[in-house]
Amino acid sequence: MKNFLSVHDVKDVEALAKEALKIKQHPFKHKKLGKNKTMVLVFLNSSLRTRLSTQKAAQNLGMQTIVLNLGQDSWNMEYEDGAIMKGTTAEHIKEGAAVISEYADIIGLRCFPSLTDRDRDYGEFVLQQFLKNIKVPLVNMESATVHPLQSLTDLITIREFSKKKRPKVVLTWAPHVKALPQCVPNSFAEWMNRADVDFVIANPEGYDLAPSFRGNAKILHAPKEAYKGADFIYAKNWSSYEDYGKILCEDETWMVNTEKMSLTNNAKFMHCLPVRRNLVVEDAVIDSKNSIVIQQAGNREWAAQSVIKKLLS
């Protein structure tokens, strides 16, 4: 594995999830791998789970970690080639990324989409600008279109809690107060399409994910139909892909509630967090014994550690 940018850098997603669960049992077994090595975690956006879990994972492997909030701890970066830098940016990505690369054995990068320019976002402009100017492996800690560490975590969690070999997994859209990226649902769909699961996506009209990401998933526009017999319900909001970045629907009936959960096969409830209670999911569901959101968040550490271990190896 040269970089970890998306599911396409992984030969066998089920094998990687299995490896992560082994690491969970013996987290310090490979501590010598990272001795005298440094991972620099570069954040252009807010983070809680990704920041803590990736830093902890690197430390479990014996690495030193440096966290850099770009534009806060450092100069604002210019990304455009040929830019005349008379504005607020003081350093160009060509020098900035290259210098970070001098201090790192692995770089982690988190950068969000604009939600205004679909071509630029789906071309992963910022991520690609980093890749062009570094000489060490890069871990995608969420980018404009995908969040592969989260999706690996989700597969790990499904395998940990599943009572059957091929569970029914439902990704359901849920309402939100603002436009959110498609990163998590895109990535989740990619990984579920590569995993041995019965995968269904439920979303309102106008919210279908890009064909390249939804793949062979069954698409339903009626939530109750999707919930029937489900073993896992994964809730997430996303803005429109077709009418890019727009909120087309605020239908509160899409909220995950006990009524719809009663249609499932005693399903576990999942969410990547943070979550807006009583908008995305009602308290009675997220506080129930079937909610595994905290265990899911905990597995972020083992997802990151399995990826970093492969890069170090």
C-alpha positions as CSV (number, residue, x, y, z in Angstrom):
1,M,0.0,0.0,0.0
2,K,1.6,3.2,-1.2
3,N,-1.1,5.6,0.1
4,F,-4.5,5.2,1.8
5,L,-6.8,7.5,-0.2
6,S,-9.9,5.3,-0.7
7,V,-11.2,1.8,-0.9
8,H,-9.3,1.4,-4.2
9,D,-6.0,1.2,-2.3
10,V,-7.2,-2.0,-0.5
11,K,-7.0,-5.4,-2.1
12,D,-9.4,-7.1,0.3
13,V,-11.6,-5.0,2.6
14,E,-12.8,-8.0,4.6
15,A,-9.2,-9.1,5.3
16,L,-8.3,-5.6,6.4
17,A,-11.2,-5.5,8.8
18,K,-10.2,-8.9,10.2
19,E,-6.7,-7.6,10.7
20,A,-8.0,-4.6,12.5
21,L,-9.9,-6.8,14.9
22,K,-6.7,-8.8,15.6
23,I,-4.9,-5.5,16.3
24,K,-7.7,-4.6,18.8
25,Q,-6.8,-7.7,20.8
26,H,-3.0,-6.8,20.9
27,P,-2.7,-3.1,20.2
28,F,1.0,-2.8,21.1
29,K,2.3,-6.0,19.4
30,H,3.8,-4.0,16.5
31,K,5.2,-1.1,18.5
32,K,8.7,-1.4,17.0
33,L,7.4,-0.7,13.5
34,G,7.1,3.0,14.2
35,K,10.2,3.5,16.3
36,N,12.0,6.8,15.4
37,K,9.3,7.6,12.8
38,T,6.9,10.6,12.8
39,M,3.4,11.0,11.5
40,V,2.2,14.6,10.8
41,L,-1.6,15.0,10.9
42,V,-2.7,18.0,8.9
43,F,-6.2,19.4,9.5
44,L,-8.0,22.0,7.4
45,N,-11.2,21.2,9.2
46,S,-12.6,20.4,12.6
47,S,-12.2,16.9,14.0
48,L,-12.6,15.0,17.2
49,R,-12.7,11.2,16.5
50,T,-10.3,11.3,13.5
51,R,-7.8,13.5,15.3
52,L,-7.7,11.5,18.5
53,S,-8.0,8.0,17.0
54,T,-5.3,8.5,14.3
55,Q,-2.9,10.1,16.7
56,K,-3.5,7.2,19.2
57,A,-3.1,4.6,16.5
58,A,0.2,6.0,15.4
59,Q,1.5,6.1,19.0
60,N,0.4,2.5,19.5
61,L,2.8,1.7,16.7
62,G,5.6,3.6,18.4
63,M,5.4,6.7,16.2
64,Q,5.8,10.3,17.2
65,T,2.9,12.5,16.2
66,I,2.6,16.1,15.2
67,V,-0.8,17.8,14.8
68,L,-0.9,20.8,12.5
69,N,-4.1,22.9,12.1
70,L,-3.3,24.5,8.7
71,G,-4.0,28.2,8.6
72,Q,-4.2,28.4,12.4
73,D,-0.9,26.9,13.5
74,S,0.7,27.8,10.2
75,W,0.4,30.2,7.3
76,N,-2.6,30.2,5.1
77,M,-1.9,28.1,2.0
78,E,-2.3,29.0,-1.6
79,Y,-3.3,26.0,-3.8
80,E,-3.7,27.6,-7.3
81,D,-0.9,27.2,-9.8
82,G,0.3,30.5,-11.2
83,A,-1.4,32.5,-8.4
84,I,-0.2,36.1,-7.8
85,M,-0.1,36.0,-4.1
86,K,-1.3,39.4,-3.1
87,G,-4.2,38.2,-0.9
88,T,-4.4,36.4,2.5
89,T,-2.3,33.4,1.6
90,A,1.3,33.6,2.6
91,E,2.7,30.2,1.5
92,H,2.1,28.1,-1.6
93,I,1.2,24.4,-1.4
94,K,4.3,23.6,-3.5
95,E,6.6,24.7,-0.7
96,G,4.2,24.1,2.2
97,A,3.4,20.4,1.5
98,A,7.0,19.7,0.4
99,V,8.3,21.1,3.8
100,I,5.8,19.0,5.8
101,S,7.0,16.0,3.8
102,E,10.6,16.7,5.0
103,Y,9.5,16.2,8.6
104,A,7.2,13.3,8.2
105,D,7.4,9.6,7.5
106,I,3.6,9.5,6.9
107,I,1.2,12.4,6.5
108,G,-2.5,12.4,7.4
109,L,-4.7,15.0,5.7
110,R,-8.2,16.1,6.4
111,C,-9.9,18.5,3.9
112,F,-13.6,19.1,3.2
113,P,-15.4,20.0,0.0
114,S,-16.6,23.5,-1.0
115,L,-20.1,22.1,-1.9
116,T,-20.2,24.9,-4.6
117,D,-18.0,23.5,-7.4
118,R,-18.8,19.8,-8.0
119,D,-16.1,19.3,-10.6
120,R,-13.4,20.7,-8.3
121,D,-14.6,18.8,-5.3
122,Y,-15.0,15.5,-7.1
123,G,-11.6,16.0,-8.7
124,E,-10.2,16.1,-5.1
125,F,-8.4,19.3,-5.8
126,V,-6.8,20.0,-2.4
127,L,-5.9,16.3,-1.8
128,Q,-4.3,16.1,-5.3
129,Q,-2.2,19.3,-4.7
130,F,-0.8,17.7,-1.5
131,L,-0.1,14.4,-3.3
132,K,1.8,16.2,-6.1
133,N,4.2,17.9,-3.6
134,I,5.0,15.2,-1.0
135,K,7.4,12.3,-1.1
136,V,5.9,10.1,1.8
137,P,2.7,8.1,2.1
138,L,-0.6,9.9,2.6
139,V,-3.5,8.8,4.7
140,N,-6.9,10.3,3.8
141,M,-8.5,11.4,7.0
142,E,-11.6,12.7,5.0
143,S,-11.5,14.5,1.8
144,A,-14.0,16.2,-0.6
145,T,-15.6,12.9,-1.6
146,V,-14.7,10.1,0.7
147,H,-13.8,9.2,4.3
148,P,-12.1,5.8,4.1
149,L,-11.0,5.5,7.7
150,Q,-14.6,5.9,8.8
151,S,-15.8,3.3,6.3
152,L,-13.2,0.8,7.3
153,T,-14.3,1.4,10.9
154,D,-17.9,0.8,9.9
155,L,-17.0,-2.5,8.3
156,I,-15.0,-3.5,11.4
157,T,-18.0,-2.7,13.6
158,I,-20.4,-4.6,11.4
159,R,-18.2,-7.7,11.5
160,E,-17.8,-7.3,15.3
161,F,-21.5,-7.2,16.0
162,S,-23.0,-9.2,13.1
163,K,-24.7,-12.5,14.0
164,K,-24.8,-13.7,10.4
165,K,-22.2,-13.9,7.5
166,R,-24.2,-11.7,5.1
167,P,-26.2,-9.1,7.1
168,K,-28.6,-6.6,5.6
169,V,-27.1,-3.2,5.9
170,V,-29.1,-0.1,5.3
171,L,-27.7,3.4,4.8
172,T,-30.5,5.9,5.4
173,W,-30.6,9.6,4.7
174,A,-31.7,11.7,7.6
175,P,-32.7,15.4,7.9
176,H,-30.2,18.1,9.0
177,V,-30.1,21.9,9.5
178,K,-27.4,22.5,7.0
179,A,-25.9,21.1,3.8
180,L,-23.4,18.4,4.5
181,P,-20.9,16.7,2.1
182,Q,-21.4,13.3,0.5
183,C,-18.1,12.0,1.8
184,V,-19.3,9.6,4.5
185,P,-22.2,8.1,2.5
186,N,-20.0,7.9,-0.7
187,S,-17.3,6.1,1.1
188,F,-19.6,3.8,3.1
189,A,-21.3,2.8,-0.2
190,E,-17.9,2.0,-1.8
191,W,-16.9,-0.2,1.1
192,M,-20.2,-2.0,1.4
193,N,-20.2,-2.8,-2.3
194,R,-16.9,-4.5,-1.8
195,A,-18.0,-6.3,1.4
196,D,-20.1,-9.4,1.8
197,V,-23.3,-7.7,2.8
198,D,-26.8,-7.2,1.5
199,F,-26.6,-3.4,0.9
200,V,-29.5,-1.0,0.6
201,I,-29.5,2.9,0.4
202,A,-32.7,4.7,1.4
203,N,-32.9,8.4,0.5
204,P,-35.5,10.9,-0.7
205,E,-35.9,11.8,-4.4
206,G,-33.1,14.1,-5.5
207,Y,-30.6,12.7,-3.1
208,D,-29.2,9.7,-5.0
209,L,-25.4,9.4,-4.6
210,A,-23.1,9.6,-7.7
211,P,-23.4,6.4,-9.7
212,S,-19.7,5.7,-9.3
213,F,-20.2,5.5,-5.5
214,R,-23.6,3.9,-5.1
215,G,-22.5,1.1,-7.4
216,N,-24.7,-2.0,-7.2
217,A,-26.6,-0.9,-4.0
218,K,-30.4,-1.2,-4.1
219,I,-31.9,2.3,-4.0
220,L,-35.2,2.9,-2.2
221,H,-37.1,6.1,-1.7
222,A,-39.4,4.7,0.9
223,P,-37.7,4.4,4.3
224,K,-40.1,1.9,5.9
225,E,-39.5,-0.5,2.9
226,A,-35.7,-0.3,3.4
227,Y,-35.9,-0.9,7.2
228,K,-37.7,-4.3,6.8
229,G,-35.5,-7.1,8.0
230,A,-32.4,-4.9,8.4
231,D,-29.6,-6.0,10.7
232,F,-27.8,-2.6,10.7
233,I,-29.3,0.9,10.2
234,Y,-26.6,3.5,9.4
235,A,-28.0,7.0,9.5
236,K,-26.3,10.0,7.8
237,N,-27.4,13.3,6.2
238,W,-26.0,14.4,2.9
239,S,-26.7,17.3,0.5
240,S,-27.8,16.7,-3.1
241,Y,-25.2,15.4,-5.6
242,E,-27.3,16.2,-8.7
243,D,-28.3,19.7,-7.5
244,Y,-24.9,20.0,-6.0
245,G,-24.7,21.0,-2.3
246,K,-28.3,22.0,-2.0
247,I,-30.9,21.0,0.6
248,L,-33.9,19.7,-1.3
249,C,-35.8,18.1,1.5
250,E,-36.4,18.7,5.2
251,D,-38.9,15.9,5.7
252,E,-38.7,15.0,9.4
253,T,-40.3,11.6,8.8
254,W,-36.9,10.4,7.6
255,M,-35.6,10.7,11.2
256,V,-34.6,7.3,12.7
257,N,-37.2,6.5,15.3
258,T,-38.4,3.5,17.3
259,E,-41.4,2.9,14.9
260,K,-39.1,2.3,11.9
261,M,-36.5,0.4,14.0
262,S,-39.3,-2.0,15.0
263,L,-39.5,-3.1,11.4
264,T,-35.9,-4.4,11.4
265,N,-34.4,-7.6,12.5
266,N,-33.5,-6.1,15.9
267,A,-31.1,-3.9,14.1
268,K,-28.1,-2.2,15.5
269,F,-28.0,1.6,15.1
270,M,-24.9,3.2,13.7
271,H,-23.8,6.8,13.0
272,C,-20.3,8.3,12.4
273,L,-20.9,11.1,14.9
274,P,-21.3,13.9,15.7
275,V,-25.1,13.5,15.5
276,R,-28.0,16.0,16.0
277,R,-30.3,14.3,18.4
278,N,-34.1,14.3,17.7
279,L,-33.4,15.5,14.2
280,V,-31.3,12.7,12.7
281,V,-32.2,10.1,15.4
282,E,-34.5,10.2,18.4
283,D,-33.2,9.8,21.9
284,A,-35.0,6.5,22.4
285,V,-33.0,4.9,19.5
286,I,-29.5,6.3,20.1
287,D,-29.8,5.7,23.9
288,S,-31.1,2.1,23.4
289,K,-29.1,-1.1,23.9
290,N,-29.1,-1.5,20.1
291,S,-27.1,1.7,19.6
292,I,-23.4,0.9,18.9
293,V,-22.3,4.4,18.1
294,I,-19.8,4.6,20.9
295,Q,-18.3,1.2,20.1
296,Q,-18.2,2.3,16.5
297,A,-16.3,5.4,17.4
298,G,-13.9,3.4,19.5
299,N,-13.1,1.2,16.5
300,R,-11.7,4.3,14.7
301,E,-8.4,3.6,16.5
302,W,-8.1,0.1,15.1
303,A,-9.0,1.1,11.6
304,A,-6.3,3.8,11.6
305,Q,-3.8,1.5,13.2
306,S,-4.4,-1.3,10.6
307,V,-3.8,1.2,7.8
308,I,-0.7,2.8,9.3
309,K,0.7,-0.6,10.1
310,K,0.4,-1.5,6.4
311,L,2.1,1.7,5.3
312,L,5.0,1.1,7.8
313,S,5.3,-2.5,6.7
